Amino acid sequence: MHYANGDYFEGAWKLDRIQDDSMGTMHWHDGRVYFGRWRDQKEHDTRGTCTFANGDVFTGEYERGQRGE
C-alpha cells in the first residue's frame, strides 16, 4: 500500500487497514524502515526491528507504536 506522502507498507491488509497481529514492513518517507508485528495500525512486537535513515538499528520491543527500552 502506497500513501500520498511517500510512505509504503508491505504486508497483510484487511478493509484498507494493516491487518492486526500481522507481520509487515513499513517504509517511511524519512528513511526509516520497520519490520515486525502490527496492532491497531502501530508497531507492536517483542522483537521488531527499525532501521533509521542514518543506519542505526533498533531491535526490541514495540508497544502500540512506542519503542521499549
C-alpha positions as CSV (number, residue, x, y, z in Angstrom):
1,M,0.0,0.0,0.0
2,H,1.4,3.4,-1.0
3,Y,0.5,6.6,0.8
4,A,0.3,10.1,-0.7
5,N,3.2,11.3,1.5
6,G,5.6,8.6,0.0
7,D,5.3,6.0,2.9
8,Y,4.5,2.5,1.9
9,F,3.6,-0.8,3.6
10,E,4.3,-4.3,2.6
11,G,2.2,-6.9,4.4
12,A,-1.3,-8.1,5.1
13,W,-4.3,-5.8,4.6
14,K,-7.9,-6.1,5.8
15,L,-10.6,-3.5,4.9
16,D,-8.0,-0.9,3.8
17,R,-6.1,-1.2,7.1
18,I,-3.0,-3.0,8.2
19,Q,-4.3,-6.3,9.5
20,D,-3.9,-6.7,13.3
21,D,-1.4,-9.2,14.6
22,S,0.2,-9.5,11.1
23,M,3.8,-9.2,10.1
24,G,4.8,-6.4,7.7
25,T,7.3,-3.8,6.7
26,M,6.7,0.0,6.7
27,H,8.9,2.3,4.7
28,W,8.5,5.9,5.8
29,H,9.4,8.8,3.6
30,D,12.0,10.0,6.1
31,G,14.1,6.8,5.5
32,R,13.0,4.7,8.5
33,V,12.1,1.1,7.9
34,Y,10.3,-1.1,10.5
35,F,9.8,-4.8,10.2
36,G,7.7,-6.7,12.7
37,R,4.2,-7.3,14.0
38,W,1.4,-4.7,13.9
39,R,-1.7,-3.9,16.1
40,D,-4.1,-1.0,15.8
41,Q,-2.1,0.4,12.8
42,K,1.0,0.7,15.0
43,E,4.2,-1.2,15.6
44,H,3.6,-3.8,18.3
45,D,6.1,-6.7,18.7
46,T,8.5,-8.2,21.2
47,R,11.3,-8.3,18.5
48,G,10.5,-5.6,16.0
49,T,13.4,-4.0,14.0
50,C,13.6,-0.4,12.9
51,T,16.4,0.8,10.7
52,F,16.8,4.6,10.7
53,A,17.9,6.8,7.9
54,N,21.4,7.3,9.4
55,G,21.9,3.5,9.5
56,D,21.2,3.0,13.3
57,V,19.2,-0.2,14.0
58,F,17.0,-0.9,17.0
59,T,15.7,-4.4,17.6
60,G,13.5,-4.9,20.5
61,E,10.1,-4.3,22.0
62,Y,7.5,-2.0,20.5
63,E,4.1,-1.5,22.1
64,R,1.4,0.5,20.3
65,G,3.9,2.4,18.3
66,Q,6.3,3.2,21.1
67,R,9.8,1.8,21.3
68,G,10.7,0.0,24.5
69,E,14.0,0.4,26.4
